[in-house]
């Protein structure tokens, strides 16, 4: 059975792209300067941990979407790497959504088990 691009798979990718897109600039433009200038590492630790746990999930969702959309390896790698460059994931997300949304199908609802007749 071939995998199809679903609205759910796009939504999963999109959500993590936004979170990663916000976490990286905070880490780079707030956390690191605070750490260097004032020896305050709390911001860099918190945002770094959040980004560190969520980035692999972003990569997994990117791989899932690339498998469903039959992307070439180069495009998959570039979109995954966009999560490491400040603001790049926003551009990658916009590109992905515009290219995949027209052919996305609604996710199939799981069928409820039928009740035995009495």
C-alpha positions as CSV (number, residue, x, y, z in Angstrom):
1,X,0.0,0.0,0.0
2,X,1.5,3.3,-1.1
3,X,1.6,6.1,1.4
4,X,-0.2,9.2,0.6
5,X,0.4,12.8,1.6
6,X,-2.3,13.5,4.2
7,X,-3.4,16.8,5.8
8,X,-2.3,15.2,9.1
9,X,1.2,14.5,7.9
10,X,1.5,18.1,6.6
11,X,0.1,19.4,9.9
12,X,2.6,17.4,12.0
13,X,5.5,18.7,9.9
14,X,4.2,22.2,9.9
15,X,3.8,22.3,13.7
16,X,7.4,21.1,14.3
17,X,8.7,23.5,11.7
18,X,7.2,26.5,13.5
19,X,8.4,25.3,16.9
20,X,11.9,24.7,15.5
21,X,11.7,28.0,13.6
22,X,11.1,29.9,16.9
23,X,13.5,27.9,19.1
24,X,16.6,28.4,16.9
25,X,16.5,32.2,16.7
26,X,15.9,32.4,20.5
27,X,18.8,30.1,21.1
28,X,21.1,32.0,18.7
29,X,20.1,35.6,19.2
30,X,19.0,35.6,22.9
31,X,20.5,32.6,24.7
32,X,24.0,32.7,23.3
33,X,24.5,36.5,23.8
34,X,23.2,36.3,27.3
35,X,25.5,33.4,28.0
36,X,28.5,35.2,26.7
37,X,27.8,38.7,28.0
38,X,26.4,38.0,31.4
39,X,27.4,34.4,32.2
40,X,23.7,33.5,32.4
41,X,23.2,30.1,30.9
42,X,19.6,29.5,32.1
43,X,18.1,30.7,28.8
44,X,20.5,28.7,26.6
45,X,20.0,25.6,28.7
46,X,16.2,25.7,28.6
47,X,15.9,26.6,24.9
48,X,18.8,24.3,24.0
49,X,17.1,21.3,25.7
50,X,13.7,22.0,24.1
51,X,15.3,22.4,20.7
52,X,17.5,19.3,21.3
53,X,14.5,17.1,22.0
54,X,12.2,18.5,19.3
55,X,14.7,18.7,16.4
56,X,14.9,14.9,16.0
57,X,11.1,14.8,16.0
58,X,11.2,17.5,13.3
59,X,13.6,15.4,11.3
60,X,11.4,12.3,11.7
61,X,8.3,14.2,10.5
62,X,10.4,15.6,7.5
63,X,11.5,12.0,6.7
64,X,7.9,10.8,6.9
65,X,6.7,13.6,4.6
66,X,9.5,13.0,2.2
67,X,8.6,9.3,2.0
68,X,5.0,10.1,1.4
69,X,5.8,12.8,-1.2
70,X,8.6,10.8,-2.9
71,X,11.1,13.6,-2.6
72,X,14.7,13.2,-3.7
73,X,17.3,12.9,-1.0
74,X,18.7,16.3,-1.7
75,X,15.4,18.1,-1.0
76,X,14.9,16.0,2.1
77,X,18.3,16.9,3.5
78,X,17.9,20.6,2.8
79,X,14.5,20.8,4.4
80,X,15.8,18.9,7.5
81,X,18.8,21.2,7.7
82,X,16.4,24.2,7.6
83,X,15.7,23.5,11.2
84,X,19.3,24.4,12.2
85,X,19.4,27.8,10.5
86,X,17.5,30.7,12.1
87,X,14.3,31.5,10.2
88,X,15.1,29.0,7.4
89,X,12.4,26.5,8.6
90,X,9.7,29.2,8.0
91,X,10.7,29.4,4.3
92,X,11.1,25.6,4.0
93,X,7.6,25.1,5.6
94,X,6.0,27.6,3.3
95,X,7.6,25.9,0.3
96,X,6.6,22.4,1.5
97,X,3.0,23.3,2.3
98,X,2.4,25.2,-1.0
99,X,3.8,22.2,-3.0
100,X,2.0,19.5,-1.1
101,X,-1.3,20.9,0.1
102,X,-3.1,20.7,-3.3
103,X,-2.6,16.9,-3.5
104,X,-3.1,16.2,0.2
105,X,-5.9,13.8,1.1
106,X,-7.9,13.9,4.3
107,X,-6.7,11.4,6.9
108,X,-8.8,8.3,7.1
109,X,-10.8,8.1,10.3
110,X,-10.4,4.8,12.1
111,X,-13.5,2.6,11.8
112,X,-15.3,1.9,15.0
113,X,-15.8,-1.7,15.9
114,X,-19.3,-2.8,15.2
115,X,-21.4,-3.8,18.2
116,X,-22.7,-7.3,18.3
117,X,-26.4,-7.5,17.6
118,X,-28.6,-9.0,20.4
